């Protein structure tokens, strides 16, 4: 009989992100709708920490040990909202005379309108944008730089 390796099942949690702890012992948590808090760990934890205050879905291996806080070793995440507004995370691109965001999750590009000058300076960088849909484009109301390219 041959042993077949199995990967741990991936779990996804959606909630509000909080940066907690101290400079010496920082932590990132996701607070679920029911108030439960799960600590985010893993290679994506730093990126998720920069999105403190947002609502997102993080996916990865979930560890739930009695007496120890639940932890999610995040392998991927998707941004949903910032300050109650729909939000997207991706690379800012200027193409064919218009601005668009190429989402990190591999989705279709999002046509942007009302792109402020300060955001335009981040062309080619990983950013988040929050706002509202108007006709055929997403009107940018707020934004943040994740990493400059």
Secondary structure, 3 states (H helix, E strand, C coil): CCCCCCCCCEEEEEEEEEEEECCCCEEEEEECCCCCEEEEECCCHHHHHCCCCCEEEEEEEEECCCCCCCEEEEEEEEEEEECCEEEEEEEEEEECCEEEEEECCCCCCEEEECCCHHHHCCCCCEEEEEEEEECCEEEEEEEEEEECC
